[in-house]
């Protein structure tokens, strides 16, 4: 069953975020910083956080992911100007290869369709590429980023 996470699920959201980054090869310092920053953010700003969903079966959390919604200018490829960004996709290792990530993502896509979201983006670890492509996501080659650091 896919359910929207509540404040009592903060530890699961943090766990999924950190384990996802650990599997992507992040070092311990980056993981520790990210865990602390995420914990502080969720404790202080739960109502402003991305919407998180959990796959729970028999009271056991099997995986989860989050989505954030934002507005941009409309375009030919996104006439509504409403975007979504999927993040924090993680399935506990013992529950992988059972369609949980696919169900989580389909749940989010259903919400996006019902809310008139015109475009959905995400970043993928190598493990997730097959799932995302099977649901219609396409790799975009012109993605750039800049990290703005505080002094």
DSSP file (Angstrom, degrees, kcal/mol; ACC not computed):
  #  RESIDUE AA STRUCTURE BP1 BP2  ACC     N-H-->O    O-->H-N    N-H-->O    O-->H-N    TCO  KAPPA ALPHA  PHI   PSI    X-CA   Y-CA   Z-CA
    1    1 A X              0   0    0      0, 0.0    55,-2.8     0, 0.0     2,-0.5   0.000 360.0 360.0 360.0 134.4    0.0    0.0    0.0
    2    2 A X  E     +A   55   0A   0     53,-0.2     2,-0.3   101,-0.1    53,-0.2  -0.857 360.0 172.9 -97.1 127.9    1.3    3.5   -0.9
    3    3 A X  E     -A   54   0A   0     51,-2.5    51,-2.9    -2,-0.5     2,-0.3  -0.972  37.5-104.5-135.6 148.8    0.6    6.1    1.7
    4    4 A X  E     -A   53   0A   0     -2,-0.3    49,-0.3    49,-0.2     2,-0.1  -0.560  45.0-116.2 -71.5 133.1    1.5    9.7    2.3
    5    5 A X        -     0   0    0     47,-2.9    47,-0.2    -2,-0.3     2,-0.2  -0.353  28.2-156.0 -70.2 149.5    4.2   10.0    5.0
    6    6 A X    >   -     0   0    0     -2,-0.1     3,-2.8     1,-0.0     4,-0.1  -0.684  38.6 -88.4-116.7 173.6    3.4   11.8    8.2
    7    7 A X  G >  S+     0   0    0      1,-0.3     3,-1.8    -2,-0.2     4,-0.2   0.815 124.0  65.1 -55.3 -31.1    5.7   13.5   10.7
    8    8 A X  G 3  S+     0   0    0      1,-0.3    -1,-0.3     2,-0.1     3,-0.3   0.604  96.0  60.2 -69.4  -7.1    6.0   10.2   12.6
    9    9 A X  G X>  +     0   0    0     -3,-2.8     4,-2.1     1,-0.2     3,-0.8   0.292  68.4 110.3 -99.5   9.0    7.8    8.8    9.5
   10   10 A X  H <> S+     0   0    0     -3,-1.8     4,-2.6     1,-0.3     5,-0.2   0.881  74.7  55.5 -53.4 -41.8   10.6   11.4    9.5
   11   11 A X  H 3> S+     0   0    0     -3,-0.3     4,-2.5     1,-0.2    -1,-0.3   0.867 108.0  49.1 -62.3 -34.8   13.2    8.7   10.5
   12   12 A X  H <> S+     0   0    0     -3,-0.8     4,-2.8     2,-0.2    -1,-0.2   0.908 110.1  50.5 -69.2 -41.5   12.2    6.6    7.5
   13   13 A X  H  X S+     0   0    0     -4,-2.1     4,-2.2     2,-0.2    -2,-0.2   0.935 113.8  45.2 -61.4 -45.7   12.5    9.5    5.1
   14   14 A X  H  X S+     0   0    0     -4,-2.6     4,-2.6     2,-0.2     5,-0.3   0.926 112.1  52.0 -63.6 -44.9   15.9   10.4    6.5
   15   15 A X  H  X S+     0   0    0     -4,-2.5     4,-2.9    -5,-0.2     5,-0.3   0.938 110.8  47.3 -57.4 -48.2   17.0    6.7    6.3
   16   16 A X  H  X S+     0   0    0     -4,-2.8     4,-2.2     1,-0.2    -1,-0.2   0.901 112.2  50.3 -61.9 -41.1   15.9    6.4    2.7
   17   17 A X  H  X S+     0   0    0     -4,-2.2     4,-2.0    -5,-0.2    -1,-0.2   0.935 115.1  42.0 -62.6 -46.7   17.7    9.6    1.7
   18   18 A X  H  X S+     0   0    0     -4,-2.6     4,-2.6     2,-0.2    -2,-0.2   0.920 115.1  48.6 -70.5 -43.6   21.0    8.6    3.4
   19   19 A X  H  X S+     0   0    0     -4,-2.9     4,-2.3    -5,-0.3    -1,-0.2   0.867 109.6  54.1 -66.2 -34.5   20.9    5.0    2.2
   20   20 A X  H  X S+     0   0    0     -4,-2.2     4,-1.0    -5,-0.3    -1,-0.2   0.953 113.0  42.2 -60.6 -49.6   20.2    6.2   -1.4
   21   21 A X  H  <>S+     0   0    0     -4,-2.0     5,-2.2     1,-0.2     3,-0.2   0.861 110.8  56.6 -67.7 -34.7   23.2    8.5   -1.3
   22   22 A X  H ><5S+     0   0    0     -4,-2.6     3,-1.7     1,-0.2    -1,-0.2   0.930 106.8  49.3 -60.6 -44.5   25.4    5.8    0.4
   23   23 A X  H 3<5S+     0   0    0     -4,-2.3    -1,-0.2     1,-0.3    -2,-0.2   0.736 105.3  59.1 -67.5 -21.0   24.6    3.5   -2.5
   24   24 A X  T 3<5S-     0   0    0     -4,-1.0    -1,-0.3    -3,-0.2    -2,-0.2   0.435 124.8-103.2 -86.8   0.5   25.6    6.3   -4.9
   25   25 A X  T < 5 +     0   0    0     -3,-1.7    -3,-0.2    -4,-0.2    -2,-0.1   0.598  61.0 162.5  94.8  12.1   29.0    6.4   -3.3
   26   26 A X      < -     0   0    0     -5,-2.2    -1,-0.2     1,-0.1     2,-0.1  -0.324  39.1-114.9 -63.5 148.7   28.8    9.5   -1.1
   27   27 A X     >  -     0   0    0      1,-0.1     4,-2.3     4,-0.0     5,-0.2  -0.365  25.8-104.4 -82.5 166.2   31.5    9.7    1.5
   28   28 A X  H  > S+     0   0    0      1,-0.2     4,-2.8     2,-0.2     5,-0.2   0.847 118.1  54.4 -61.5 -37.3   30.8    9.6    5.3
   29   29 A X  H  > S+     0   0    0      2,-0.2     4,-2.4     1,-0.2    -1,-0.2   0.932 110.9  45.4 -63.2 -44.9   31.3   13.3    5.8
   30   30 A X  H  > S+     0   0    0      2,-0.2     4,-2.6     1,-0.2    -2,-0.2   0.896 114.1  49.6 -64.8 -39.7   28.7   14.2    3.1
   31   31 A X  H  X S+     0   0    0     -4,-2.3     4,-2.7     2,-0.2    -2,-0.2   0.921 111.4  48.3 -64.7 -43.7   26.3   11.6    4.5
   32   32 A X  H  X S+     0   0    0     -4,-2.8     4,-2.2     2,-0.2     5,-0.2   0.928 113.7  46.5 -64.3 -44.7   26.6   12.9    8.0
   33   33 A X  H  X S+     0   0    0     -4,-2.4     4,-2.8    -5,-0.2     5,-0.2   0.940 114.1  48.1 -60.9 -47.0   26.1   16.5    7.0
   34   34 A X  H  X S+     0   0    0     -4,-2.6     4,-2.6     1,-0.2     5,-0.2   0.888 110.6  51.5 -63.6 -40.4   23.1   15.6    4.8
   35   35 A X  H  X S+     0   0    0     -4,-2.7     4,-2.4     2,-0.2    -1,-0.2   0.944 113.5  43.7 -61.9 -47.5   21.5   13.5    7.5
   36   36 A X  H  X S+     0   0    0     -4,-2.2     4,-2.5     2,-0.2    -2,-0.2   0.922 115.7  47.5 -64.6 -44.7   21.8   16.4   10.0
   37   37 A X  H  X S+     0   0    0     -4,-2.8     4,-2.5     2,-0.2    -1,-0.2   0.903 113.4  48.2 -64.9 -40.9   20.6   19.0    7.6
   38   38 A X  H  X S+     0   0    0     -4,-2.6     4,-2.8    -5,-0.2     5,-0.2   0.910 111.4  50.6 -65.3 -42.3   17.7   16.9    6.5
   39   39 A X  H  X S+     0   0    0     -4,-2.4     4,-2.6    -5,-0.2     5,-0.2   0.935 112.4  46.2 -61.1 -47.1   16.7   16.2   10.1
   40   40 A X  H  X S+     0   0    0     -4,-2.5     4,-2.1     2,-0.2     5,-0.2   0.920 113.3  49.9 -62.2 -44.0   16.8   19.9   11.0
   41   41 A X  H  X S+     0   0    0     -4,-2.5     4,-2.9     1,-0.2    -2,-0.2   0.943 113.9  43.8 -60.8 -48.6   14.8   20.8    7.9
   42   42 A X  H  X S+     0   0    0     -4,-2.8     4,-0.6     1,-0.2    -1,-0.2   0.881 113.6  50.9 -67.3 -37.6   12.1   18.2    8.5
   43   43 A X  H  < S+     0   0    0     -4,-2.6    -1,-0.2    -5,-0.2    -2,-0.2   0.873 122.9  31.1 -65.1 -36.2   11.9   19.0   12.2
   44   44 A X  H  < S+     0   0    0     -4,-2.1    -2,-0.2    -5,-0.2    -1,-0.2   0.747 132.1  28.3 -93.0 -26.1   11.5   22.7   11.5
   45   45 A X  H >X  +     0   0    0     -4,-2.9     3,-1.9    -5,-0.2     4,-0.8  -0.140  63.2 141.7-134.5  38.6    9.7   22.8    8.2
   46   46 A X  G >< S+     0   0    0     -4,-0.6     3,-1.1     1,-0.3    -1,-0.1   0.881  77.6  54.3 -51.7 -42.7    7.6   19.7    7.8
   47   47 A X  G 34 S+     0   0    0      1,-0.3    -1,-0.3    -3,-0.1    -2,-0.1   0.676 111.5  45.4 -68.8 -16.5    4.8   21.7    6.1
   48   48 A X  G <4 S+     0   0    0     -3,-1.9    -1,-0.3    -6,-0.1    -2,-0.2   0.440  92.1 106.3-102.8  -2.8    7.2   23.0    3.5
   49   49 A X  S << S-     0   0    0     -3,-1.1     3,-0.1    -4,-0.8    -3,-0.0  -0.316  84.3 -87.3 -75.4 157.2    9.0   19.7    2.8
   50   50 A X        -     0   0    0      1,-0.1     2,-0.4    18,-0.1    18,-0.2  -0.301  55.3 -96.4 -54.7 150.0    8.5   17.7   -0.4
   51   51 A X  E     - B   0  67A   0     16,-2.2    16,-2.2    -3,-0.1     2,-0.3  -0.606  45.4-154.0 -74.4 125.2    5.5   15.4   -0.1
   52   52 A X  E     - B   0  66A   0     -2,-0.4   -47,-2.9    14,-0.2     2,-0.4  -0.786   9.8-165.2-105.6 145.7    6.8   11.9    0.9
   53   53 A X  E     -AB   4  65A   0     12,-3.4    12,-2.0    -2,-0.3     2,-0.4  -0.961   3.0-158.8-127.7 146.8    5.2    8.6    0.2
   54   54 A X  E     -AB   3  64A   0    -51,-2.9   -51,-2.5    -2,-0.4     2,-0.7  -0.959  16.6-137.7-125.3 143.4    5.9    5.2    1.7
   55   55 A X  E     +AB   2  63A   0      8,-2.7     7,-3.4    -2,-0.4     8,-1.0  -0.904  34.7 177.8 -95.3 114.8    5.3    1.7    0.5
   56   56 A X  E     + B   0  61A   0    -55,-2.8     2,-0.4    -2,-0.7     5,-0.2  -0.977  12.7 177.0-126.0 129.6    4.0   -0.1    3.7
   57   57 A X  E >  S- B   0  60A   0      3,-2.3     3,-1.5    -2,-0.4    -2,-0.0  -0.993  75.5  -9.9-133.2 126.0    2.9   -3.7    3.8
   58   58 A X  T 3  S-     0   0    0     -2,-0.4    -1,-0.1     1,-0.3     3,-0.1   0.900 129.1 -56.4  52.1  45.5    1.9   -5.4    7.1
   59   59 A X  T 3  S+     0   0    0      1,-0.2     2,-0.5    -3,-0.0    -1,-0.3   0.637 112.9 122.3  63.1  17.5    3.2   -2.4    9.1
   60   60 A X  E <   -B   57   0A   0     -3,-1.5    -3,-2.3     0, 0.0     2,-0.5  -0.948  61.7-134.9-111.8 122.9    6.7   -2.8    7.4
   61   61 A X  E     +B   56   0A   0     -2,-0.5    -5,-0.2    -5,-0.2     3,-0.1  -0.655  27.1 174.5 -76.0 121.4    8.1    0.1    5.5
   62   62 A X  E     -     0   0A   0     -7,-3.4    30,-2.7    -2,-0.5     2,-0.3   0.681  58.0 -35.3-101.8 -23.6    9.5   -1.4    2.2
   63   63 A X  E     -BC  55  91A   0     -8,-1.0    -8,-2.7    28,-0.3    -1,-0.3  -0.978  53.8-161.7-179.9 178.5   10.5    1.8    0.4
   64   64 A X  E     -BC  54  90A   0     26,-2.7    26,-2.5    -2,-0.3     2,-0.3  -0.989   5.4-173.2-168.5 168.6    9.6    5.4   -0.2
   65   65 A X  E     -B   53   0A   0    -12,-2.0   -12,-3.4    -2,-0.3     2,-0.3  -0.960  15.0-137.4-161.6 170.6   10.1    8.5   -2.4
   66   66 A X  E     -BC  52  87A   0     21,-3.2    21,-2.4    -2,-0.3     2,-0.3  -0.869   6.8-159.6-132.9 164.5    9.2   12.2   -2.4
   67   67 A X  E     -BC  51  86A   0    -16,-2.2   -16,-2.2    -2,-0.3     2,-0.4  -0.995   1.4-162.7-145.1 141.9    7.9   14.8   -4.9
   68   68 A X  E     - C   0  85A   0     17,-2.1    17,-2.4    -2,-0.3     2,-0.4  -0.971  11.2-148.4-124.5 144.7    8.0   18.5   -4.9
   69   69 A X  E     + C   0  84A   0     -2,-0.4     2,-0.3    15,-0.2    15,-0.2  -0.869  22.1 163.4-113.5 143.0    5.8   20.7   -7.1
   70   70 A X  E     - C   0  83A   0     13,-2.2    13,-3.3    -2,-0.4     2,-0.3  -0.984  30.4-118.3-154.0 161.7    6.8   24.1   -8.5
   71   71 A X  E     + C   0  82A   0     -2,-0.3     2,-0.2    11,-0.2    11,-0.2  -0.800  31.4 163.6-105.4 146.0    5.7   26.6  -11.1
   72   72 A X        -     0   0    0      9,-3.2     2,-0.2    -2,-0.3    -2,-0.0  -0.784  50.2 -63.8-139.6-176.3    7.8   27.8  -14.1
   73   73 A X        -     0   0    0     -2,-0.2     8,-0.2     1,-0.1     7,-0.1  -0.545  58.3-109.4 -73.9 141.1    6.9   29.6  -17.3
   74   74 A X        +     0   0    0     -2,-0.2     2,-0.3     6,-0.2     5,-0.3  -0.309  44.3 172.4 -64.0 154.0    4.7   27.7  -19.7
   75   75 A X  B >   -E   78   0B   0      3,-1.5     3,-0.6     1,-0.1     6,-0.2  -0.914  50.5 -88.9-150.5 176.0    6.3   26.3  -22.9
   76   76 A X  T 3  S+     0   0    0     -2,-0.3     3,-0.4     1,-0.2    -1,-0.1   0.880 129.6  44.6 -58.0 -37.7    5.5   24.1  -25.8
   77   77 A X  T 3  S+     0   0    0      1,-0.3    -1,-0.2     2,-0.1     2,-0.1   0.589 128.5  26.7 -85.7 -10.8    6.8   21.1  -23.8
   78   78 A X  B X   +E   75   0B   0     -3,-0.6    -3,-1.5     1,-0.1     3,-1.1  -0.538  66.1 173.4-149.3  76.8    5.0   22.2  -20.6
   79   79 A X  T 3  S+     0   0    0     -3,-0.4    -5,-0.1     1,-0.3    -3,-0.1   0.726  79.8  53.5 -63.3 -22.2    1.9   24.2  -21.4
   80   80 A X  T 3  S-     0   0    0      2,-0.2    -1,-0.3    -7,-0.1    -6,-0.2   0.737  94.5-139.1 -83.8 -20.8    0.7   24.3  -17.8
   81   81 A X    <   +     0   0    0     -3,-1.1    -9,-3.2     1,-0.2     2,-0.6   0.619  62.9 126.8  70.3  10.8    4.0   25.7  -16.4
   82   82 A X  E     -C   71   0A   0     34,-0.3    36,-2.4   -11,-0.2    37,-1.2  -0.906  37.7-177.3-106.1 124.4    3.6   23.3  -13.5
   83   83 A X  E     -Cd  70 119A   0    -13,-3.3   -13,-2.2    -2,-0.6     2,-0.3  -0.772  14.1-158.3-118.0 159.9    6.5   21.0  -12.8
   84   84 A X  E     -Cd  69 120A   0     35,-2.0    37,-2.3    -2,-0.3     2,-0.4  -0.982   3.4-157.6-133.9 149.4    7.3   18.2  -10.4
   85   85 A X  E     -Cd  68 121A   0    -17,-2.4   -17,-2.1    -2,-0.3     2,-0.4  -0.988  10.2-150.3-128.8 122.1   10.6   16.8   -9.2
   86   86 A X  E     +Cd  67 122A   0     35,-2.7    37,-0.5    -2,-0.4     2,-0.3  -0.755  27.7 161.1 -92.7 134.7   10.8   13.3   -7.8
   87   87 A X  E     +C   66   0A   0    -21,-2.4   -21,-3.2    -2,-0.4   -70,-0.0  -0.939  42.3  38.7-146.4 166.8   13.5   12.6   -5.3
   88   88 A X  E     +     0   0A   0     -2,-0.3     2,-0.5   -23,-0.2   -24,-0.1   0.770  61.6 173.3  65.3  29.3   14.6   10.2   -2.5
   89   89 A X  E     +     0   0A   0    -24,-0.1     2,-0.3    -3,-0.1   -24,-0.2  -0.575  12.6 152.9 -70.7 122.5   13.5    7.0   -4.3
   90   90 A X  E     -C   64   0A   0    -26,-2.5   -26,-2.7    -2,-0.5     2,-0.4  -0.959  27.9-167.1-154.2 133.5   14.7    4.1   -2.2
   91   91 A X  E     -C   63   0A   0     -2,-0.3   -28,-0.3   -28,-0.3     5,-0.1  -0.984  37.4-107.3-119.9 131.8   13.5    0.5   -1.7
   92   92 A X    >   -     0   0    0    -30,-2.7     3,-2.5    -2,-0.4     4,-0.4  -0.298  34.0-117.4 -55.3 137.2   14.9   -1.5    1.2
   93   93 A X  G >  S+     0   0    0      1,-0.3     3,-1.2     2,-0.2    -1,-0.1   0.814 111.6  56.5 -51.3 -38.6   17.3   -4.1   -0.2
   94   94 A X  G 3  S+     0   0    0      1,-0.2    -1,-0.3     3,-0.0    -2,-0.1   0.617 109.9  47.1 -71.5 -10.3   15.2   -7.1    0.9
   95   95 A X  G X  S+     0   0    0     -3,-2.5     3,-0.6   -33,-0.2     5,-0.4   0.297  85.1 121.2-112.0   8.0   12.2   -5.8   -1.0
   96   96 A X  T <   +     0   0    0     -3,-1.2    -3,-0.0    -4,-0.4    -4,-0.0  -0.278  63.4  32.6 -72.8 159.4   13.9   -5.0   -4.3
   97   97 A X  T 3  S+     0   0    0      1,-0.1    -1,-0.2    -2,-0.0    -4,-0.0   0.755  90.9 101.1  67.2  27.9   12.8   -6.5   -7.6
   98   98 A X  S <  S-     0   0    0     -3,-0.6    -2,-0.1     0, 0.0    -1,-0.1   0.225 100.1-101.5-122.5  10.8    9.2   -6.7   -6.5
   99   99 A X  S  > S+     0   0    0      3,-0.0     4,-2.3     4,-0.0     5,-0.2   0.584  82.5 128.4  84.3  10.1    7.8   -3.6   -8.3
  100  100 A X  H  > S+     0   0    0     -5,-0.4     4,-2.6     2,-0.2     5,-0.2   0.934  73.6  47.4 -67.9 -46.2    7.8   -1.4   -5.3
  101  101 A X  H  > S+     0   0    0      1,-0.2     4,-2.6     2,-0.2     5,-0.2   0.904 112.4  51.4 -61.1 -40.3    9.7    1.5   -6.9
  102  102 A X  H  > S+     0   0    0      2,-0.2     4,-2.7     1,-0.2    -1,-0.2   0.923 110.6  48.0 -62.7 -43.9    7.4    1.2   -9.9
  103  103 A X  H  X S+     0   0    0     -4,-2.3     4,-2.1     2,-0.2    -2,-0.2   0.902 111.6  50.4 -64.5 -40.4    4.3    1.4   -7.8
  104  104 A X  H  X S+     0   0    0     -4,-2.6     4,-2.0     2,-0.2    -2,-0.2   0.943 113.8  44.5 -61.1 -46.9    5.7    4.4   -5.9
  105  105 A X  H  X S+     0   0    0     -4,-2.6     4,-2.7     1,-0.2    -2,-0.2   0.896 111.3  52.4 -68.0 -39.8    6.5    6.3   -9.1
  106  106 A X  H  X S+     0   0    0     -4,-2.7     4,-2.5     2,-0.2    -1,-0.2   0.889 107.5  54.2 -61.5 -37.7    3.1    5.4  -10.7
  107  107 A X  H  X S+     0   0    0     -4,-2.1     4,-1.8     2,-0.2    -2,-0.2   0.935 110.7  45.0 -60.6 -46.5    1.4    6.7   -7.6
  108  108 A X  H  X S+     0   0    0     -4,-2.0     4,-2.6     1,-0.2    -2,-0.2   0.909 111.8  52.2 -64.9 -41.8    3.2   10.0   -8.0
  109  109 A X  H  X S+     0   0    0     -4,-2.7     4,-2.6     1,-0.2    -1,-0.2   0.879 106.9  53.4 -63.5 -36.9    2.6   10.2  -11.7
  110  110 A X  H  X S+     0   0    0     -4,-2.5     4,-2.3     2,-0.2    -1,-0.2   0.911 109.8  48.0 -61.8 -42.1   -1.1    9.6  -11.1
  111  111 A X  H  X S+     0   0    0     -4,-1.8     4,-1.8     2,-0.2    -2,-0.2   0.930 110.8  51.7 -63.0 -44.8   -1.1   12.6   -8.7
  112  112 A X  H  <>S+     0   0    0     -4,-2.6     5,-2.7     1,-0.2     4,-0.5   0.921 110.3  48.3 -59.0 -45.0    0.8   14.7  -11.2
  113  113 A X  H ><5S+     0   0    0     -4,-2.6     3,-1.1     1,-0.2    -1,-0.2   0.923 112.2  48.3 -62.0 -43.8   -1.8   13.9  -13.9
  114  114 A X  H 3<5S+     0   0    0     -4,-2.3    -1,-0.2     1,-0.2    -2,-0.2   0.773 112.8  49.2 -69.7 -24.4   -4.7   14.7  -11.6
  115  115 A X  T 3<5S-     0   0    0     -4,-1.8    -1,-0.2    -5,-0.2    -2,-0.2   0.401 115.2-112.7 -94.5   1.6   -3.1   18.0  -10.6
  116  116 A X  T < 5 +     0   0    0     -3,-1.1   -34,-0.3    -4,-0.5     2,-0.3   0.748  52.1 171.0  75.6  23.4   -2.3   19.1  -14.2
  117  117 A X      < -     0   0    0     -5,-2.7    -1,-0.2    -6,-0.2   -34,-0.2  -0.516  18.5-163.7 -69.0 130.7    1.4   18.8  -13.8
  118  118 A X        +     0   0    0    -36,-2.4     2,-0.3    -2,-0.3   -35,-0.2   0.699  66.2  23.2 -92.1 -20.7    3.0   19.3  -17.3
  119  119 A X  E     -d   83   0A   0    -37,-1.2   -35,-2.0   -41,-0.1     2,-0.4  -0.996  57.1-163.5-151.1 139.9    6.5   17.9  -16.7
  120  120 A X  E     -d   84   0A   0     -2,-0.3     2,-0.3   -37,-0.2   -35,-0.2  -0.989  14.4-177.7-125.3 132.1    8.2   15.6  -14.2
  121  121 A X  E     +d   85   0A   0    -37,-2.3   -35,-2.7    -2,-0.4     2,-0.3  -0.860   7.2 161.2-125.3 160.8   11.9   15.4  -13.7
  122  122 A X  E     -d   86   0A   0     -2,-0.3     2,-0.4   -37,-0.2   -35,-0.1  -0.966  33.4-120.6-164.1 165.0   14.3   13.3  -11.6
  123  123 A X        -     0   0    0    -37,-0.5     2,-0.4    -2,-0.3    -2,-0.0  -0.895  32.7-149.0-109.1 148.1   17.9   12.2  -11.3
  124  124 A X        -     0   0    0     -2,-0.4     2,-0.2   -37,-0.0    -2,-0.0  -0.957  13.0-143.6-126.4 135.5   18.6    8.5  -11.4
  125  125 A X    >>  -     0   0    0     -2,-0.4     3,-1.7     1,-0.1     4,-0.7  -0.549  46.8-100.5 -74.6 157.7   21.2    6.2   -9.9
  126  126 A X  G >4 S+     0   0    0      1,-0.3     3,-0.8    -2,-0.2     4,-0.4   0.839 121.8  62.8 -51.8 -34.8   22.1    3.5  -12.4
  127  127 A X  G 34 S+     0   0    0      1,-0.2     4,-0.3     2,-0.1    -1,-0.3   0.800 104.9  46.1 -61.9 -29.7   19.9    1.0  -10.6
  128  128 A X  G <> S+     0   0    0     -3,-1.7     4,-2.4     1,-0.2     3,-0.3   0.570  83.1  92.6 -93.0  -9.0   16.7    3.1  -11.4
  129  129 A X  H <X S+     0   0    0     -3,-0.8     4,-2.9    -4,-0.7     5,-0.3   0.899  85.5  51.1 -55.1 -47.0   17.3    3.9  -15.1
  130  130 A X  H  > S+     0   0    0     -4,-0.4     4,-2.1    -3,-0.2    -1,-0.2   0.886 110.9  48.6 -58.9 -41.3   15.3    0.8  -16.3
  131  131 A X  H  > S+     0   0    0     -3,-0.3     4,-1.1    -4,-0.3    -1,-0.2   0.950 113.9  45.5 -63.9 -49.1   12.3    1.7  -14.1
  132  132 A X  H ><>S+     0   0    0     -4,-2.4     5,-2.4     1,-0.2     3,-0.6   0.917 114.3  47.3 -64.7 -43.7   12.2    5.3  -15.2
  133  133 A X  H ><5S+     0   0    0     -4,-2.9     3,-1.5    -5,-0.2    -1,-0.2   0.876 106.7  58.0 -65.5 -36.1   12.6    4.5  -18.9
  134  134 A X  H 3<5S+     0   0    0     -4,-2.1    -1,-0.2    -5,-0.3    -2,-0.2   0.771 106.8  49.7 -65.3 -23.2   10.0    1.8  -18.8
  135  135 A X  T <<5S-     0   0    0     -4,-1.1    -1,-0.3    -3,-0.6    -2,-0.2   0.389 130.3 -92.5 -96.1   2.4    7.5    4.5  -17.5
  136  136 A X  T < 5S+     0   0    0     -3,-1.5    -3,-0.2     1,-0.3     2,-0.2   0.489  73.8 145.2 105.7   3.2    8.4    6.9  -20.3
  137  137 A X      < -     0   0    0     -5,-2.4     2,-0.4    -6,-0.2    -1,-0.3  -0.499  32.7-153.8 -72.7 144.8   11.1    9.1  -18.8
  138  138 A X        -     0   0    0     -2,-0.2     2,-0.3     0, 0.0    -1,-0.0  -0.937  18.1-113.7-120.7 143.7   13.8   10.2  -21.3
  139  139 A X        -     0   0    0     -2,-0.4     2,-0.5     2,-0.0     0, 0.0  -0.584  27.8-153.0 -74.3 133.7   17.4   11.2  -20.6
  140  140 A X        -     0   0    0     -2,-0.3     3,-0.5     1,-0.1    -1,-0.0  -0.942   4.9-160.9-111.8 128.6   18.1   14.9  -21.2
  141  141 A X  S    S+     0   0    0     -2,-0.5    -1,-0.1     1,-0.2    -2,-0.0   0.642  76.3  67.9 -85.3 -16.0   21.6   15.7  -22.2
  142  142 A X        +     0   0    0      2,-0.0     2,-0.5     0, 0.0    -1,-0.2  -0.047  64.0 134.2-101.4  35.0   21.7   19.5  -21.4
  143  143 A X        +     0   0    0     -3,-0.5     2,-0.3     2,-0.0     0, 0.0  -0.705  25.2 169.6 -86.4 128.8   21.4   19.4  -17.7
  144  144 A X        -     0   0    0     -2,-0.5     2,-0.3     2,-0.0    -2,-0.0  -0.906   9.9-167.9-129.7 160.4   23.9   21.7  -15.8
  145  145 A X        -     0   0    0     -2,-0.3     2,-0.4     2,-0.0    -2,-0.0  -0.984  11.9-157.7-146.1 159.9   24.0   22.7  -12.2
  146  146 A X        -     0   0    0     -2,-0.3     2,-0.7     2,-0.0    -2,-0.0  -0.992  13.9-145.7-135.9 129.5   25.8   25.1   -9.9
  147  147 A X        -     0   0    0     -2,-0.4     2,-0.7     2,-0.0    -2,-0.0  -0.864  12.2-155.9 -94.2 119.1   26.2   24.7   -6.2
  148  148 A X        -     0   0    0     -2,-0.7     2,-0.3     0, 0.0    -2,-0.0  -0.867  13.8-158.0 -98.1 114.9   26.0   28.0   -4.4
  149  149 A X        -     0   0    0     -2,-0.7     2,-0.2     2,-0.0    -2,-0.0  -0.718  12.4-126.5 -97.5 140.9   27.8   27.7   -1.1
  150  150 A X              0   0    0     -2,-0.3    -1,-0.0     1,-0.1     0, 0.0  -0.562 360.0 360.0 -78.7 148.5   27.3   29.9    1.9
  151  151 A X              0   0    0     -2,-0.2    -1,-0.1     0, 0.0    -2,-0.0   0.461 360.0 360.0 -85.8 360.0   30.4   31.5    3.3
